[in-house]
Amino acid sequence: MSKHPLSILMRLALAAACVIVSVSCGGDLLRTGRSPVYIIVNTISAANGNAAGTTSSFLLSDVRADDGSIFNDNVTVDMQIDAKNVAATTSSLNSVSLTRYHVEYKRADGRNTPGVDVPYGFDGGIAGTLFLGGSFATSFEIVRHQAKREPPLANMTSGGGLRFLDVIAMITIYGRDQNGNDVQVQTQMDIHFADFGG
């Protein structure tokens, strides 16, 4: 038997082993882009716009207050960055400037048509800088006023339509390091919509 086919097979097996090792060892760090740092979400909490001062790791969102008024709901995300290389310095070159966020709603049953099954997703701008060795908390809307004036949330007032709507808010936060590399992180929160006073 010729040695040549055996040599090719051995090279292919070695290449496959290298790929498996690199994927298993790199994990999520290989999927975080070219930046030398990545974002970690420490905590996430939200507050019903109609219940000032009360925060939780999930959100009970009232689609309409008792007096008929509508409030937006806010979320606070506490983040930090960490270096892919443990020898990285705390230089400002390794900091990340936050730029925007995106919120999208999903249902566990897979019925995810915006404006029918779930509220429309949206984008918003945020500003702030993450430095190595520190943390940063920022707040922004997780449910906008407009969402409560449109289906399916508007259909829930006064007992109309669904009594309750449970969704997962998928939140993606975007930033850029000082070398121009894009950085992002995704987190999520359970939201339970209802006309609690209706």
C-alpha positions as CSV (number, residue, x, y, z in Angstrom):
1,M,0.0,0.0,0.0
2,S,1.3,3.4,-0.9
3,K,2.4,5.7,1.9
4,H,1.0,8.8,0.1
5,P,-2.8,8.2,0.8
6,L,-2.0,7.4,4.5
7,S,0.0,10.7,4.8
8,I,-2.9,12.7,3.4
9,L,-5.3,11.0,5.9
10,M,-3.0,11.7,8.8
11,R,-2.8,15.4,7.8
12,L,-6.6,15.7,7.5
13,A,-7.0,14.1,10.9
14,L,-4.5,16.4,12.5
15,A,-6.2,19.5,10.9
16,A,-9.5,18.3,12.3
17,A,-8.1,17.9,15.7
18,C,-6.6,21.4,15.6
19,V,-10.0,22.9,14.7
20,I,-11.7,21.0,17.5
21,V,-9.1,22.1,20.1
22,S,-9.2,25.7,19.0
23,V,-13.0,25.9,19.1
24,S,-13.3,24.2,22.5
25,C,-10.6,26.3,24.1
26,G,-11.6,29.6,22.6
27,G,-15.3,29.4,23.5
28,D,-17.2,32.7,23.4
29,L,-13.9,34.7,23.2
30,L,-13.5,33.6,19.6
31,R,-16.9,35.1,18.8
32,T,-16.3,38.6,20.3
33,G,-14.6,40.1,17.4
34,R,-11.1,41.6,17.1
35,S,-11.2,43.8,20.2
36,P,-8.7,42.8,23.0
37,V,-11.6,43.2,25.5
38,Y,-15.1,41.9,25.9
39,I,-18.2,43.1,27.8
40,I,-19.6,41.3,30.8
41,V,-23.1,42.0,32.2
42,N,-23.0,41.9,36.0
43,T,-26.6,42.6,36.8
44,I,-29.8,43.7,35.1
45,S,-32.9,45.2,36.8
46,A,-36.0,47.0,35.7
47,A,-38.7,49.1,37.1
48,N,-42.3,49.6,36.2
49,G,-42.7,53.2,35.2
50,N,-45.8,53.4,37.4
51,A,-44.0,52.1,40.5
52,A,-41.1,54.4,41.2
53,G,-38.2,53.0,43.2
54,T,-39.2,49.3,42.9
55,T,-36.7,47.3,40.8
56,S,-36.5,43.6,40.1
57,S,-34.6,41.1,37.9
58,F,-37.9,40.7,36.0
59,L,-40.5,43.3,35.0
60,L,-44.2,43.5,35.7
61,S,-45.2,46.0,33.0
62,D,-48.6,47.7,33.5
63,V,-50.0,48.5,30.0
64,R,-52.1,51.3,31.6
65,A,-52.2,53.0,34.9
66,D,-55.4,53.2,37.0
67,D,-56.0,56.8,35.8
68,G,-55.6,55.8,32.1
69,S,-52.1,57.2,31.7
70,I,-49.2,55.3,30.1
71,F,-45.6,55.0,31.5
72,N,-42.5,53.7,29.8
73,D,-40.5,51.1,31.7
74,N,-36.7,51.4,32.2
75,V,-33.9,48.9,32.7
76,T,-30.6,49.4,34.4
77,V,-27.6,47.3,33.2
78,D,-24.4,47.1,35.2
79,M,-21.4,46.1,33.1
80,Q,-17.7,45.7,33.1
81,I,-15.1,44.8,30.5
82,D,-12.4,42.1,30.8
83,A,-9.3,41.5,28.7
84,K,-8.9,38.4,26.5
85,N,-5.2,38.6,27.4
86,V,-4.7,38.5,31.2
87,A,-1.5,40.5,30.7
88,A,-3.4,43.5,29.2
89,T,-2.9,46.8,30.9
90,T,-5.6,49.2,32.2
91,S,-4.7,51.7,29.5
92,S,-7.5,53.9,28.1
93,L,-6.7,52.3,24.7
94,N,-8.5,49.2,26.1
95,S,-11.6,51.1,27.2
96,V,-15.0,50.7,25.4
97,S,-17.3,53.5,24.5
98,L,-20.9,52.5,24.5
99,T,-22.9,53.7,21.5
100,R,-26.4,52.2,21.2
101,Y,-28.7,49.4,22.2
102,H,-31.4,47.2,20.6
103,V,-34.4,45.6,22.2
104,E,-36.3,42.8,20.6
105,Y,-39.2,40.8,22.2
106,K,-39.6,37.0,21.9
107,R,-42.3,34.6,23.1
108,A,-41.5,31.0,24.3
109,D,-44.2,29.6,22.0
110,G,-42.5,31.0,18.9
111,R,-45.3,33.4,18.0
112,N,-43.1,36.5,17.4
113,T,-44.7,38.7,14.8
114,P,-44.1,42.3,15.8
115,G,-47.3,44.3,16.3
116,V,-49.4,41.1,16.5
117,D,-47.8,38.7,19.0
118,V,-45.1,40.9,20.5
119,P,-44.3,44.7,20.6
120,Y,-42.1,46.1,17.9
121,G,-38.4,46.0,18.6
122,F,-36.4,49.3,18.7
123,D,-33.0,50.9,18.8
124,G,-31.8,53.6,21.2
125,G,-28.6,55.5,21.8
126,I,-26.5,55.3,25.0
127,A,-23.3,56.9,26.1
128,G,-20.7,55.8,28.6
129,T,-17.3,54.3,28.8
130,L,-16.1,51.0,30.3
131,F,-12.6,50.8,31.7
132,L,-10.7,47.7,32.7
133,G,-10.9,47.2,36.5
134,G,-14.1,49.1,36.9
135,S,-17.8,48.8,36.3
136,F,-20.5,51.1,34.7
137,A,-24.2,51.1,35.1
138,T,-26.5,52.7,32.5
139,S,-30.3,53.0,32.3
140,F,-32.5,53.1,29.2
141,E,-36.0,52.2,28.1
142,I,-37.0,48.6,27.8
143,V,-40.6,49.3,27.0
144,R,-41.5,52.5,25.2
145,H,-44.7,54.6,25.6
146,Q,-45.5,53.9,22.0
147,A,-45.5,50.1,22.5
148,K,-48.4,50.5,24.9
149,R,-50.4,52.4,22.4
150,E,-50.0,49.7,19.7
151,P,-51.1,46.0,19.4
152,P,-50.7,43.7,21.1
153,L,-50.3,45.7,24.3
154,A,-53.1,48.3,23.5
155,N,-55.5,45.4,23.0
156,M,-55.0,44.3,26.7
157,T,-56.5,47.4,28.3
158,S,-59.8,46.9,30.2
159,G,-59.6,43.2,29.9
160,G,-59.5,43.1,26.1
161,G,-57.5,40.5,24.2
162,L,-55.0,38.6,26.3
163,R,-55.1,39.0,30.0
164,F,-51.3,38.4,30.3
165,L,-48.5,38.5,27.8
166,D,-45.1,37.0,28.8
167,V,-42.1,37.8,26.7
168,I,-38.3,37.7,26.9
169,A,-36.7,41.0,26.1
170,M,-33.5,40.4,24.2
171,I,-31.2,43.3,24.8
172,T,-28.0,43.9,22.7
173,I,-25.6,46.6,23.8
174,Y,-23.1,47.9,21.3
175,G,-19.8,49.7,21.8
176,R,-16.4,50.4,20.2
177,D,-13.0,50.2,21.7
178,Q,-10.4,52.9,21.2
179,N,-8.8,51.1,18.3
180,G,-12.2,51.1,16.4
181,N,-13.1,47.5,17.0
182,D,-16.8,46.8,17.5
183,V,-17.8,45.1,20.8
184,Q,-21.2,43.9,21.8
185,V,-22.9,41.9,24.5
186,Q,-26.4,40.4,24.7
187,T,-28.5,39.9,27.8
188,Q,-32.2,39.2,28.5
189,M,-35.0,39.9,30.9
190,D,-38.5,38.4,31.5
191,I,-41.4,40.8,31.0
192,H,-44.9,40.1,32.1
193,F,-47.4,42.5,30.5
194,A,-50.9,43.0,31.9
195,D,-53.5,45.7,32.7
196,F,-52.9,45.1,36.4
197,G,-55.4,47.7,37.5
198,G,-58.1,46.8,34.8
